[in-house]
Amino acid sequence: MNVQRKEKGFTIIEVVLVLAIAGLIFLMVFIALPALQRSQRDSARKSEVGTVASAITSYQSNNRGSAPSALQIGQYITGNSSAVLASGSTITVRTTAFGAAKTLTADLTAAPSVDDVLQSDEILVYFGYQCDPSATAAPGSLIRGTTRQSAIAVGLESGPSTGSVYCQTN
């Protein structure tokens, strides 16, 4: 009577297969995570633009339509006399009246304070301008607005390697 013993355990092929599947899952998570984080930061920036637009409208309603400074906008949002928001974004007022149509670009890697170029965590405000609603190819186009209108723009990480422009008119 020959009795064969069956060893309990996993074969090397089963172990390698499980490790390969686990490695693929980790790889997918590490690839998707930075894109998800960029998307969340862009959503926060868009929300801040809405908050700035609301603060400008509120200030103008309380001050006979006059244009607020960056410090006054920041004060309406944070309660402090600062143009830096809690997220670290800085509000910069570029113009207080319409001059000529402008096209904004985003370069999140550029040196700070370059005219009409949005840097990382910078919110630009242009009074007397509005975002061009027909500018689907160039969303950073600004055209003449009323004296009470303002275009608020921020650079987003999505899009080209240097970023894209998000613009909102109050």
C-alpha positions as CSV (number, residue, x, y, z in Angstrom):
1,M,0.0,0.0,0.0
2,N,1.6,3.2,-1.2
3,V,0.4,6.3,0.5
4,Q,1.4,9.6,-1.0
5,R,1.7,12.6,1.2
6,K,0.4,15.8,0.0
7,E,2.5,18.8,1.2
8,K,0.4,21.8,2.3
9,G,1.5,25.3,1.1
10,F,1.8,27.5,-1.9
11,T,3.8,26.9,-5.0
12,I,6.3,29.4,-6.2
13,I,4.1,30.3,-9.2
14,E,1.2,31.2,-6.9
15,V,3.4,33.4,-4.7
16,V,4.9,35.2,-7.7
17,L,1.4,35.7,-9.3
18,V,0.0,37.3,-6.0
19,L,3.1,39.6,-5.7
20,A,2.7,40.7,-9.4
21,I,-0.9,41.6,-8.9
22,A,-0.1,43.5,-5.7
23,G,2.7,45.3,-7.5
24,L,0.3,46.4,-10.3
25,I,-2.2,47.7,-7.8
26,F,0.4,49.8,-6.0
27,L,1.7,51.1,-9.3
28,M,-1.8,52.2,-10.4
29,V,-2.3,54.0,-7.0
30,F,1.1,55.8,-7.2
31,I,0.4,57.0,-10.8
32,A,-3.2,58.2,-10.0
33,L,-2.4,59.9,-6.7
34,P,-0.5,63.0,-8.0
35,A,-3.2,63.6,-10.6
36,L,-5.8,63.5,-7.9
37,Q,-3.9,65.9,-5.7
38,R,-3.5,68.3,-8.6
39,S,-7.2,68.2,-9.3
40,Q,-8.0,68.9,-5.6
41,R,-5.6,71.9,-5.5
42,D,-7.2,73.2,-8.7
43,S,-10.7,72.9,-7.2
44,A,-9.5,74.8,-4.1
45,R,-8.1,77.6,-6.3
46,K,-11.3,77.9,-8.2
47,S,-13.2,78.1,-5.0
48,E,-10.9,80.9,-3.8
49,V,-11.5,82.8,-7.0
50,G,-15.3,82.7,-6.2
51,T,-14.6,83.8,-2.6
52,V,-12.5,86.8,-3.9
53,A,-15.3,87.7,-6.4
54,S,-17.8,87.6,-3.6
55,A,-15.6,89.8,-1.4
56,I,-15.2,92.4,-4.2
57,T,-18.9,92.5,-4.8
58,S,-19.5,92.9,-1.0
59,Y,-16.9,95.7,-0.7
60,Q,-18.3,97.6,-3.7
61,S,-21.8,97.3,-2.4
62,N,-20.7,98.8,0.9
63,N,-18.4,101.5,-0.6
64,R,-20.4,103.1,-3.4
65,G,-18.8,101.0,-6.1
66,S,-15.2,101.9,-5.4
67,A,-12.5,99.3,-6.2
68,P,-10.9,97.7,-3.2
69,S,-7.2,97.2,-2.8
70,A,-5.7,93.7,-2.4
71,L,-5.4,94.3,1.4
72,Q,-9.1,95.3,1.6
73,I,-10.1,92.2,-0.3
74,G,-8.1,90.1,2.0
75,Q,-9.6,91.8,5.0
76,Y,-13.1,91.0,3.8
77,I,-12.1,87.3,3.4
78,T,-9.9,86.7,6.4
79,G,-10.7,89.5,8.8
80,N,-7.0,90.5,8.8
81,S,-5.2,93.3,6.9
82,S,-3.4,90.9,4.6
83,A,-3.5,90.1,0.9
84,V,-2.4,86.5,1.7
85,L,-5.3,84.0,2.2
86,A,-5.2,81.1,4.7
87,S,-4.3,78.7,1.9
88,G,-1.2,80.8,1.1
89,S,-2.5,82.3,-2.1
90,T,-1.7,86.0,-2.6
91,I,-4.2,88.5,-4.0
92,T,-2.7,91.1,-6.4
93,V,-4.7,93.9,-8.0
94,R,-3.1,94.6,-11.4
95,T,-5.4,97.4,-12.7
96,T,-8.1,99.6,-11.4
97,A,-9.5,100.6,-14.8
98,F,-9.7,99.2,-18.3
99,G,-6.8,100.0,-20.5
100,A,-6.6,97.5,-23.3
101,A,-7.7,93.9,-23.9
102,K,-5.3,91.4,-22.3
103,T,-4.4,87.8,-22.6
104,L,-3.3,86.1,-19.4
105,T,-1.0,83.1,-19.4
106,A,0.0,80.7,-16.6
107,D,3.5,79.8,-15.8
108,L,3.6,78.3,-12.4
109,T,7.4,78.0,-12.6
110,A,8.1,81.6,-13.6
111,A,9.6,84.3,-11.4
112,P,7.0,86.3,-9.3
113,S,5.5,89.6,-10.4
114,V,5.6,89.2,-14.2
115,D,2.7,91.2,-15.7
116,D,-0.2,89.1,-17.0
117,V,1.5,85.8,-16.1
118,L,-0.1,83.8,-13.3
119,Q,2.4,82.2,-10.9
120,S,1.7,79.5,-8.4
121,D,-0.7,80.5,-5.6
122,E,-1.3,84.0,-7.1
123,I,-4.8,85.5,-7.7
124,L,-4.8,88.5,-10.1
125,V,-7.6,91.0,-10.1
126,Y,-8.3,93.4,-13.0
127,F,-11.0,96.0,-12.4
128,G,-12.9,97.3,-15.4
129,Y,-12.4,94.0,-17.2
130,Q,-14.4,90.9,-17.7
131,C,-13.4,87.4,-18.8
132,D,-14.1,86.9,-22.5
133,P,-17.0,84.5,-22.6
134,S,-16.2,83.5,-26.2
135,A,-12.6,82.7,-25.5
136,T,-12.8,78.9,-25.4
137,A,-9.4,78.5,-27.1
138,A,-7.7,81.2,-24.8
139,P,-9.6,81.2,-21.5
140,G,-7.3,83.9,-20.1
141,S,-8.6,86.6,-22.5
142,L,-9.9,89.8,-20.8
143,I,-12.1,92.3,-22.5
144,R,-13.7,95.6,-21.4
145,G,-16.2,95.4,-18.6
146,T,-18.2,97.9,-16.7
147,T,-16.6,100.0,-14.0
148,R,-18.1,97.7,-11.3
149,Q,-16.9,94.5,-13.0
150,S,-13.7,92.8,-12.3
151,A,-11.9,89.8,-13.8
152,I,-10.3,87.4,-11.2
153,A,-7.8,84.9,-12.6
154,V,-5.7,82.1,-11.1
155,G,-3.3,79.6,-12.6
156,L,-4.2,76.0,-12.5
157,E,-1.9,73.0,-12.6
158,S,-4.0,71.1,-15.2
159,G,-3.4,71.6,-18.8
160,P,0.0,72.4,-20.4
161,S,3.2,71.8,-18.5
162,T,3.2,75.4,-17.3
163,G,-0.4,75.5,-16.3
164,S,-3.7,76.9,-17.5
165,V,-5.8,80.0,-16.7
166,Y,-9.1,80.0,-14.8
167,C,-10.9,83.3,-15.0
168,Q,-14.2,84.5,-13.4
169,T,-16.0,87.8,-13.6
170,N,-17.8,89.1,-10.5
